[in-house]
Amino acid sequence: METREAAIRYCLSLGNVYEDYPFNDANWTLMRHRGNRKVFAWIFEKEGHIWINVKCEQGFLELWRQMYASVIPAYHLNKNHWNSIILNGSVPEEDICEMISHSFSLTKGKK
């Protein structure tokens, strides 16, 4: 996964979510839950690559950062709860999907 379109497509596949463009900046795509409107993925271009900010639990926050140089403390968000994934081809797609899915679950809320 290296494109904005691929990231959005995967996020939409999780179900009951939508794309949002709330800023006066087309670079920022937010993926939200329909039920609670919470954001689970912030997708944007920076330094020539697509980045995705995802929410993460404390134990996994550091684990992902240690596993991949292109998973770093989140750009523009709380670095104690969010990571940025730089889509430069160095993180396997299954791990990107796992991080996005985990963020989706953490932000989904109660039914």
Residue, then its C-alpha position, 0 to 999 in steps of 0.5 A: m500500500e503506497t497510495r492515498e487511494a489504496a489507503i482510502r479503499y482499505c479504510l472503506s472496506l472496514g464498513n460503516v465509515y466515510e471519507d471526510y475533508p473538513f479542512n480548507d486543505a484537500n491534502w487531508t483525508l479523514m476516515r471516520h466512523r458513521g455512528n460516532r464521527k470519530v476519526f480512525a485514520w488521517i491520510f495526507e501527503k508529506e515529504g513526497h509520500i502518503w502518511i497515515n496517522v493511526k491510533c494505537e495502544q501504549g504497548f503497540l505504539e512503541l513496538w511498531r516504532q521499533m519494528y519499522a523506521s517509517v512508523i514514527p510518533a504521529y505528525h500533528l497529533n498526540k504522540n502518546h496515542w497516535n503513530s504515523i505510518i509513512l507509505n514508502g514501501s518499507v512496511p508490509e501491507e498486512d502490517i499497515c492493514e493491521m494498524i489501521s484495523h486496530s485504530f478502527s477498533l479503538t475509535k469505534g466506541k460502544k454499540 
